Amino acid sequence: MTKIIISLFLTLFLNSFLYAGENYSEMSTQELISIIGYVKKDESDTFKKELESRVASMSASEKESYVKNLHKLK
């Protein structure tokens, strides 16, 4: 039950970023990965550049998550 509540809170928290002007450089890599596919079209170039700049420093689990979600960027 705790995991569900935490997941719900995290989802709501991350979605709140979608409605504010984004400064993606202030978000963690995991946060960026979790919102792939939910970024507004007019902010997608900025989002992609920030995410791509972090690929080299991603952990193995972050890279795996990133690769799994790449199809959502199109």
trRosetta pair geometry for C-beta under 8 A, 3 or more apart (Angstrom, degrees):
i j d omega theta_ij theta_ji phi_ij phi_ji
1 4 5.7 -53 -156 32 36 113
1 5 6.6 33 150 -16 67 105
2 5 5.7 -56 -150 37 34 110
2 6 6.2 32 153 -17 68 107
3 6 5.7 -55 -144 40 31 110
3 7 6.1 33 155 -21 65 108
4 7 5.7 -54 -145 37 28 112
4 8 6.3 30 155 -19 63 107
5 8 5.7 -54 -147 36 29 112
5 9 6.3 29 154 -17 64 107
6 9 5.7 -56 -147 38 30 111
6 10 6.2 30 155 -19 65 108
7 10 5.8 -56 -145 38 28 111
7 11 6.2 30 155 -20 64 107
8 11 5.8 -55 -148 36 29 112
8 12 6.4 25 156 -14 64 108
9 12 5.9 -58 -148 40 29 108
9 13 6.1 31 154 -21 65 110
10 13 5.5 -55 -144 38 29 114
10 14 6.2 24 160 -14 66 108
10 34 7.8 -72 152 179 110 162
11 14 6.1 -57 -143 40 26 105
11 15 6.1 25 157 -18 63 111
12 15 5.7 -57 -143 39 28 111
12 16 6.6 40 154 -32 61 99
13 16 5.8 -49 -159 18 30 115
13 17 7.8 33 146 -20 57 95
14 17 5.9 -44 -169 19 44 114
14 18 7.8 50 140 -26 62 95
14 31 6.1 -170 -116 -150 107 86
14 34 5.6 -69 -143 110 163 124
14 35 5.7 -157 170 -68 114 105
15 18 5.4 -37 -164 13 52 119
15 19 7.6 35 150 -10 68 99
15 38 7.2 -86 -111 169 74 149
16 19 6.3 -63 -163 36 42 103
16 20 6.9 24 149 -8 71 111
17 20 6.0 -69 -146 43 39 101
17 22 6.2 67 170 -104 93 98
17 27 7.1 62 -145 -90 159 131
17 31 7.6 79 -3 172 166 120
17 35 6.8 -77 79 -84 124 158
18 22 7.9 -3 -113 -64 30 119
18 35 6.9 -174 -71 -151 98 128
18 38 5.7 -74 -95 145 136 105
18 39 7.1 -143 -121 -107 90 42
18 40 7.0 132 -168 -33 83 90
22 27 7.9 -22 -164 -25 101 128
22 39 7.6 -41 -9 -137 167 101
22 43 5.7 85 38 -167 126 150
22 46 7.3 152 90 102 112 130
22 47 7.2 15 110 -78 152 95
23 26 4.8 45 104 6 104 114
23 27 7.8 157 96 -19 60 86
24 27 5.5 -52 -157 25 51 115
24 32 6.3 72 -165 -103 104 111
24 46 6.3 158 7 136 129 95
24 47 5.6 157 -77 -112 155 59
24 50 4.0 165 110 48 129 172
24 51 7.5 -66 168 -42 141 74
25 50 6.0 -130 -70 -129 63 124
27 31 4.2 -119 -180 88 106 130
27 32 5.4 129 108 -55 123 83
28 31 4.6 100 55 3 79 102
28 32 7.1 -141 96 -4 44 84
29 32 5.6 -53 -152 35 35 113
29 33 6.4 35 152 -19 67 105
29 51 8.0 113 -142 -132 74 67
29 54 5.0 -173 -108 160 110 148
29 57 7.7 -148 -70 94 150 94
29 58 6.0 -179 176 -106 152 87
29 62 5.4 21 126 -153 127 144
30 33 5.7 -52 -147 36 33 112
30 34 6.3 33 154 -21 64 108
30 62 6.4 -100 -79 -110 73 103
30 65 7.6 32 -128 83 71 160
31 34 5.7 -58 -148 36 30 111
31 35 6.7 10 160 -6 64 109
32 35 6.4 -73 -152 42 28 96
32 36 7.3 54 149 -52 63 83
32 47 7.3 166 -151 -164 99 86
32 50 6.6 -141 -122 112 144 109
32 51 5.1 179 158 -95 133 93
32 54 7.1 118 56 38 156 153
33 36 6.0 -24 -162 -17 39 113
33 51 7.5 127 -74 -136 60 115
33 62 6.4 -157 -40 -157 153 80
33 65 5.0 60 168 121 146 117
33 66 5.4 -90 -116 -81 115 70
33 69 6.1 133 -171 39 80 150
35 38 4.7 -92 -167 58 74 112
35 39 6.0 88 138 -55 105 85
35 47 8.0 -105 102 -150 110 134
36 39 7.5 -28 -127 -7 30 106
36 51 7.5 84 -88 -116 103 161
36 66 7.8 128 -44 -135 153 57
36 69 4.3 108 73 148 145 127
36 70 7.6 -53 178 -85 152 25
36 72 4.7 109 134 83 95 126
36 73 6.0 -50 -165 -66 105 80
37 69 6.8 -113 -20 -172 113 101
37 72 3.1 -57 -69 176 112 126
37 73 7.2 -85 -67 -62 64 39
39 43 5.4 -115 174 89 102 102
39 44 5.4 134 106 -93 117 67
39 47 4.5 -10 -156 -49 168 170
40 43 4.7 66 67 20 92 104
40 44 7.1 -129 96 -41 44 79
41 44 5.4 -27 -148 -14 36 122
43 46 5.4 -57 -169 45 67 113
43 47 5.6 72 134 -28 85 107
44 47 5.4 -57 -143 40 33 115
44 48 6.0 35 159 -22 69 106
44 73 7.7 133 -165 -162 112 76
45 48 5.9 -53 -145 36 28 110
45 49 6.4 28 156 -19 62 107
46 49 5.9 -56 -149 35 29 111
46 50 6.5 26 155 -16 64 108
47 50 6.0 -61 -152 37 28 108
47 51 6.2 22 156 -14 66 111
48 51 5.8 -59 -144 41 29 109
48 52 6.0 27 160 -17 67 111
48 73 6.5 96 -101 -157 107 125
49 52 5.9 -57 -142 40 26 109
49 53 6.3 30 157 -25 62 107
50 53 5.8 -55 -150 30 29 113
50 54 7.0 19 154 -15 60 109
51 54 6.0 -67 -159 35 33 108
51 55 7.4 56 147 -50 64 85
51 66 7.5 160 179 -135 110 115
52 55 5.8 -20 -157 -15 43 116
54 57 5.7 -74 -164 53 62 97
54 58 6.0 83 139 -57 86 91
55 58 5.7 -38 -151 -3 34 119
55 63 7.2 81 -157 -109 74 91
55 66 7.0 168 -113 152 85 166
58 62 3.9 -134 -168 95 101 120
58 63 4.6 134 109 -58 127 79
58 66 6.3 -37 -148 -14 168 144
59 62 4.6 94 50 8 76 104
59 63 7.0 -140 92 -6 38 87
60 63 5.8 -54 -148 36 30 111
60 64 6.4 33 153 -21 63 106
61 64 5.6 -49 -148 34 34 115
61 65 6.4 34 153 -17 64 106
62 65 5.7 -55 -149 39 32 111
62 66 6.1 38 151 -24 66 108
63 66 5.4 -52 -144 36 32 116
63 67 6.2 32 157 -19 66 105
64 67 6.0 -54 -147 36 27 109
64 68 6.4 28 153 -19 62 108
65 68 5.7 -56 -149 36 30 113
65 69 6.4 9 159 -4 64 114
66 69 6.2 -75 -150 46 25 98
66 70 6.7 52 152 -57 64 88
67 70 5.8 -22 -151 -16 34 118
69 72 5.1 -36 -178 21 76 121
69 73 7.7 90 134 -33 77 88
70 73 5.8 -41 -168 8 50 116
71 74 6.6 -45 -172 14 47 111
